[in-house]
Amino acid sequence: MIKVEGTNMSNELRVGDHVEWYYEGGTTTGVITEKVTSEVMFRGYIRHASAKDPQFIIKSDSTNHLAMHKGSALRRVKKQKVQAS
């Protein structure tokens, strides 16, 4: 778990949390699927994660693609229910 800066202990990120992050096209949401605490190759790039500075793999709600971000780039949100039409 990582404590998000400026928040209290109840805002630690965990696998299963629904989060939002910014990207060049705006914002998107997804679910944390894995916490990474060691150096790893992801999409052709070495990501430098550690126990003190973990990164998170997130499955996008809109595309089902995987992304990896530091906890400081993520914001926990409530998952919105899709209404039937």
C-alpha positions as CSV (number, residue, x, y, z in Angstrom):
1,M,0.0,0.0,0.0
2,I,1.1,3.6,-0.6
3,K,-0.1,6.7,1.2
4,V,-1.3,9.3,-1.3
5,E,0.4,12.6,-0.4
6,G,-1.8,15.0,1.5
7,T,-4.3,12.4,2.6
8,N,-4.9,10.4,5.7
9,M,-4.3,6.6,6.3
10,S,-7.7,5.7,5.0
11,N,-6.6,6.8,1.5
12,E,-3.9,4.1,1.0
13,L,-4.0,2.5,-2.5
14,R,-4.6,-1.2,-2.7
15,V,-5.2,-3.9,-5.4
16,G,-8.9,-3.7,-6.3
17,D,-9.2,0.1,-5.8
18,H,-10.9,2.1,-8.6
19,V,-8.6,5.0,-9.5
20,E,-8.4,8.0,-11.9
21,W,-5.3,9.4,-13.6
22,Y,-4.4,12.1,-16.1
23,Y,-3.0,11.3,-19.6
24,E,-2.5,13.4,-22.7
25,G,-6.1,13.0,-23.7
26,G,-7.7,14.0,-20.4
27,T,-8.5,11.6,-17.5
28,T,-9.4,8.0,-17.4
29,T,-10.3,5.4,-14.8
30,G,-9.4,1.8,-14.0
31,V,-8.8,-0.8,-11.3
32,I,-5.5,-1.5,-9.7
33,T,-4.5,-5.1,-10.5
34,E,-1.0,-5.3,-9.1
35,K,1.4,-3.4,-6.8
36,V,5.0,-3.4,-8.1
37,T,7.8,-3.1,-5.5
38,S,10.9,-3.9,-7.6
39,E,12.4,-2.9,-10.9
40,V,10.5,-4.4,-13.8
41,M,10.3,-4.2,-17.6
42,F,6.9,-2.8,-18.6
43,R,6.0,-2.1,-22.2
44,G,9.6,-2.0,-23.2
45,Y,10.7,0.4,-20.5
46,I,12.4,-0.3,-17.2
47,R,10.3,0.9,-14.3
48,H,12.1,1.7,-11.1
49,A,9.7,0.7,-8.3
50,S,10.6,-0.1,-4.7
51,A,8.9,-0.9,-1.4
52,K,9.2,2.8,-0.4
53,D,8.1,4.0,-3.9
54,P,5.8,1.4,-5.4
55,Q,4.1,1.6,-8.7
56,F,0.7,0.2,-9.7
57,I,-0.6,-1.7,-12.7
58,I,-4.1,-0.5,-13.6
59,K,-6.6,-2.1,-16.0
60,S,-8.4,0.7,-17.9
61,D,-12.2,0.7,-17.7
62,S,-12.5,2.1,-21.2
63,T,-10.0,0.0,-23.2
64,N,-9.0,-2.9,-20.9
65,H,-5.3,-2.0,-21.6
66,L,-2.8,-2.0,-18.8
67,A,-1.0,1.1,-17.5
68,M,1.6,1.5,-14.8
69,H,1.7,4.6,-12.6
70,K,3.2,5.9,-9.3
71,G,0.7,6.3,-6.5
72,S,1.2,10.1,-6.6
73,A,-0.4,10.1,-10.1
74,L,-3.5,8.2,-9.0
75,R,-6.6,9.4,-7.2
76,R,-9.1,6.9,-5.7
77,V,-12.6,7.3,-7.1
78,K,-15.9,5.5,-6.6
79,K,-16.8,3.2,-9.4
80,Q,-19.8,4.5,-11.3
81,K,-22.6,2.1,-12.0
82,V,-23.7,1.8,-15.6
83,Q,-27.4,2.5,-16.0
84,A,-29.4,0.2,-18.3
85,S,-31.2,2.1,-21.1
